[in-house]
Amino acid sequence: QAQVAESGGGLVQAGGSLRLSCAASGSIFSIVSMGWYRQVPGKQREVVADITSGGTLNYADSVKGRFTISRDAGKNTVYLQMNSLKPEDTAVYYCKVAEERWGIPYDYWGQGTQVTVSS
């Protein structure tokens, strides 16, 4: 019953900004972390940023200093503020929610939102 939904993607010029949102809903027991991944054709999905329930932040080296991940725990929502966007940031961005049920981890993925950065 758990669902993950992303929004906020779009087309932007290099140097511009976008803000992605992701909300988890349904049967959520205990969220361990929420994060953003991205994927381009021909490449594996890669982690962009992640935040744990304890507030620990992780960023890919390629986005450090440009992207900021934040969360609203009460709403089971995570955001990704993307500034100084580059054409190489173009990808489908996916939200992942990691939760724990009875000590067992479960991952839930959103459908993805397209981010396109023009030069």
Secondary structure in CASP SS format (residue, H / E / C, confidence):
PFRMAT SS
TARGET T0000
AUTHOR 0000-0000-0000
METHOD secondary structure of the structure
MODEL  1
Q C 1.00
A C 1.00
Q E 1.00
V E 1.00
A E 1.00
E E 1.00
S E 1.00
G C 1.00
G C 1.00
G E 1.00
L E 1.00
V E 1.00
Q E 1.00
A C 1.00
G C 1.00
G C 1.00
S C 1.00
L E 1.00
R E 1.00
L E 1.00
S E 1.00
C E 1.00
A E 1.00
A E 1.00
S E 1.00
G C 1.00
S C 1.00
I C 1.00
F C 1.00
S C 1.00
I E 1.00
V E 1.00
S E 1.00
M E 1.00
G E 1.00
W E 1.00
Y E 1.00
R E 1.00
Q E 1.00
V C 1.00
P C 1.00
G C 1.00
K C 1.00
Q C 1.00
R C 1.00
E E 1.00
V E 1.00
V E 1.00
A E 1.00
D E 1.00
I E 1.00
T E 1.00
S C 1.00
G C 1.00
G C 1.00
T C 1.00
L E 1.00
N E 1.00
Y E 1.00
A C 1.00
D H 1.00
S H 1.00
V H 1.00
K C 1.00
G C 1.00
R C 1.00
F E 1.00
T E 1.00
I E 1.00
S E 1.00
R E 1.00
D E 1.00
A H 1.00
G H 1.00
K H 1.00
N C 1.00
T E 1.00
V E 1.00
Y E 1.00
L E 1.00
Q E 1.00
M E 1.00
N C 1.00
S C 1.00
L C 1.00
K C 1.00
P H 1.00
E H 1.00
D H 1.00
T C 1.00
A E 1.00
V E 1.00
Y E 1.00
Y E 1.00
C E 1.00
K E 1.00
V E 1.00
A E 1.00
E E 1.00
E E 1.00
R E 1.00
W C 1.00
G C 1.00
I E 1.00
P E 1.00
Y E 1.00
D E 1.00
Y E 1.00
W E 1.00
G C 1.00
Q C 1.00
G C 1.00
T E 1.00
Q E 1.00
V E 1.00
T E 1.00
V E 1.00
S E 1.00
S C 1.00
END
